[in-house]
Amino acid sequence: MANLDIVKPENLVYQRTKVLTDATMHYCPGCGHGTTHRCVAEVIEELGIQDKTVGVAPVGCSVLAYNYFDVDFQEAAHGRAPALATAVKRLNPELSVFTYQGDGDLAAIGTAETIHAANRGENITMIFVNNGIYGMTGGQMAPTTLVGMRSATTPYGRCVERNGYPLRITELLATLPGTYYVTRQSVHTPAAVRKAKAAIKKAFEFQQQGKGLCFVEIVSNCNSGWKMTPVQANKWMEENMFPNYPIGDIKVDGKIAEGIDVNRLVLDHALEVVTK
Amino acid sequence: MQSPNKININHYKTKTMAFKGQIVIDVERCKGCAVCVQHCPKNVIQLSKNVNGKGYNYLETVNDECIGCASCAVVCPDGCITVYKVKC
């Protein structure tokens, strides 16, 4: 069936980027981390900054990110990636520095580092993958878990009286004057992947121009933690995650984007209760 | 995308498509998540009944309707699809 006449280098439309290594990723089938890795690697390739980029890996599912990117990497202590990225950027201002963190790393144990790095306006790029659960340790409740969402530690659903509210850290960071570009994207469809890649590219370009902290949240799935197939998980994410974590730019060019009321987004926790 | 000489153009004239594509799947890298299957506009791909070295039902092409839109490759978490396209 394969038409070998077409399979020629001059007809190439799309191939795996060379900025990713040949190592097979350890992520579960269908995990958004793989797509996000690819987006970041393609942006690094397109900007031609492979030898001038330093990534900072977190603790969590993406702890082994340094095995998959063919760029220089530092491994941070749990939640401390923004602090380490601050040091790398201040010592080598000519480098492009990005952190790659999950919601357990960035929004739970690393909240202080995240908020203070954003408040100082460090000139780094932060990629935040939010799947609403602690994936690596076995699907426990995270700060970003939705109200009513089941996890290993909230088997009857997250209860507001006992477990509090989901943390919308992206809207929180958008209210700080140090951040320049804050956006929320997803990677579950081809169109969404292209938009997310464009957002990541903007974030890297703004960093090269010295604009300030750029923050890209990727709303992702966790089919293992949610106990679903990858296709079901993407559908569930569209129906339940997106109403609570609306997709789109939140802060552009240092100003809150038009039509976005950050206070409402941060404070309005009359959230839809999800059942699963 | 210049049209190569070796393609038999007459074969494709019967079909109303402007582009002819071909995907190459890295079978051993595929994890069988099937995220790509639902995004193919021409239903070219589906999971095989056979498994690869890791035990996953890998992806395979089931017809030659591919138009080289690269939607499958863009959404693939593991980057196991390479896409080629010619104008015809």
HADDOCK unambig.tbl for C-alpha pairs under 7 A between the chains (distance, minus, plus):
assign (segid A and resid 1 and name CA) (segid B and resid 64 and name CA) 6.96 0.50 0.50
assign (segid A and resid 3 and name CA) (segid B and resid 22 and name CA) 6.82 0.50 0.50
assign (segid A and resid 5 and name CA) (segid B and resid 6 and name CA) 6.73 0.50 0.50
assign (segid A and resid 5 and name CA) (segid B and resid 7 and name CA) 6.38 0.50 0.50
assign (segid A and resid 6 and name CA) (segid B and resid 22 and name CA) 6.52 0.50 0.50
assign (segid A and resid 6 and name CA) (segid B and resid 84 and name CA) 6.34 0.50 0.50
assign (segid A and resid 6 and name CA) (segid B and resid 85 and name CA) 6.61 0.50 0.50
assign (segid A and resid 6 and name CA) (segid B and resid 86 and name CA) 6.67 0.50 0.50
assign (segid A and resid 7 and name CA) (segid B and resid 22 and name CA) 6.87 0.50 0.50
assign (segid A and resid 7 and name CA) (segid B and resid 84 and name CA) 5.88 0.50 0.50
assign (segid A and resid 11 and name CA) (segid B and resid 1 and name CA) 6.02 0.50 0.50
assign (segid A and resid 11 and name CA) (segid B and resid 84 and name CA) 5.08 0.50 0.50
assign (segid A and resid 11 and name CA) (segid B and resid 85 and name CA) 5.29 0.50 0.50
assign (segid A and resid 11 and name CA) (segid B and resid 86 and name CA) 6.08 0.50 0.50
assign (segid A and resid 12 and name CA) (segid B and resid 83 and name CA) 6.10 0.50 0.50
assign (segid A and resid 12 and name CA) (segid B and resid 84 and name CA) 4.41 0.50 0.50
assign (segid A and resid 12 and name CA) (segid B and resid 85 and name CA) 6.50 0.50 0.50
assign (segid A and resid 13 and name CA) (segid B and resid 83 and name CA) 5.31 0.50 0.50
assign (segid A and resid 13 and name CA) (segid B and resid 84 and name CA) 5.17 0.50 0.50
assign (segid A and resid 13 and name CA) (segid B and resid 85 and name CA) 6.32 0.50 0.50
assign (segid A and resid 14 and name CA) (segid B and resid 70 and name CA) 6.70 0.50 0.50
assign (segid A and resid 14 and name CA) (segid B and resid 82 and name CA) 5.58 0.50 0.50
assign (segid A and resid 14 and name CA) (segid B and resid 83 and name CA) 5.01 0.50 0.50
assign (segid A and resid 15 and name CA) (segid B and resid 81 and name CA) 6.83 0.50 0.50
assign (segid A and resid 15 and name CA) (segid B and resid 82 and name CA) 4.59 0.50 0.50
assign (segid A and resid 15 and name CA) (segid B and resid 83 and name CA) 6.54 0.50 0.50
assign (segid A and resid 16 and name CA) (segid B and resid 79 and name CA) 5.38 0.50 0.50
assign (segid A and resid 16 and name CA) (segid B and resid 82 and name CA) 6.98 0.50 0.50
assign (segid A and resid 24 and name CA) (segid B and resid 29 and name CA) 6.54 0.50 0.50
assign (segid A and resid 29 and name CA) (segid B and resid 31 and name CA) 5.33 0.50 0.50
assign (segid A and resid 29 and name CA) (segid B and resid 32 and name CA) 6.69 0.50 0.50
assign (segid A and resid 29 and name CA) (segid B and resid 33 and name CA) 4.93 0.50 0.50
assign (segid A and resid 30 and name CA) (segid B and resid 33 and name CA) 4.90 0.50 0.50
assign (segid A and resid 30 and name CA) (segid B and resid 35 and name CA) 6.45 0.50 0.50
assign (segid A and resid 30 and name CA) (segid B and resid 77 and name CA) 6.09 0.50 0.50
assign (segid A and resid 31 and name CA) (segid B and resid 77 and name CA) 6.54 0.50 0.50
assign (segid A and resid 32 and name CA) (segid B and resid 77 and name CA) 6.40 0.50 0.50
assign (segid A and resid 34 and name CA) (segid B and resid 77 and name CA) 4.32 0.50 0.50
assign (segid A and resid 34 and name CA) (segid B and resid 78 and name CA) 5.55 0.50 0.50
assign (segid A and resid 35 and name CA) (segid B and resid 75 and name CA) 6.71 0.50 0.50
assign (segid A and resid 35 and name CA) (segid B and resid 76 and name CA) 6.53 0.50 0.50
assign (segid A and resid 35 and name CA) (segid B and resid 77 and name CA) 4.21 0.50 0.50
assign (segid A and resid 35 and name CA) (segid B and resid 78 and name CA) 6.89 0.50 0.50
assign (segid A and resid 188 and name CA) (segid B and resid 75 and name CA) 6.93 0.50 0.50
assign (segid A and resid 189 and name CA) (segid B and resid 75 and name CA) 6.08 0.50 0.50
assign (segid A and resid 190 and name CA) (segid B and resid 71 and name CA) 5.47 0.50 0.50
assign (segid A and resid 190 and name CA) (segid B and resid 74 and name CA) 5.68 0.50 0.50
assign (segid A and resid 190 and name CA) (segid B and resid 75 and name CA) 5.16 0.50 0.50
assign (segid A and resid 193 and name CA) (segid B and resid 74 and name CA) 6.95 0.50 0.50
assign (segid A and resid 193 and name CA) (segid B and resid 75 and name CA) 6.65 0.50 0.50
assign (segid A and resid 230 and name CA) (segid B and resid 33 and name CA) 5.99 0.50 0.50
assign (segid A and resid 230 and name CA) (segid B and resid 35 and name CA) 6.63 0.50 0.50
assign (segid A and resid 231 and name CA) (segid B and resid 34 and name CA) 6.99 0.50 0.50
assign (segid A and resid 231 and name CA) (segid B and resid 35 and name CA) 5.79 0.50 0.50
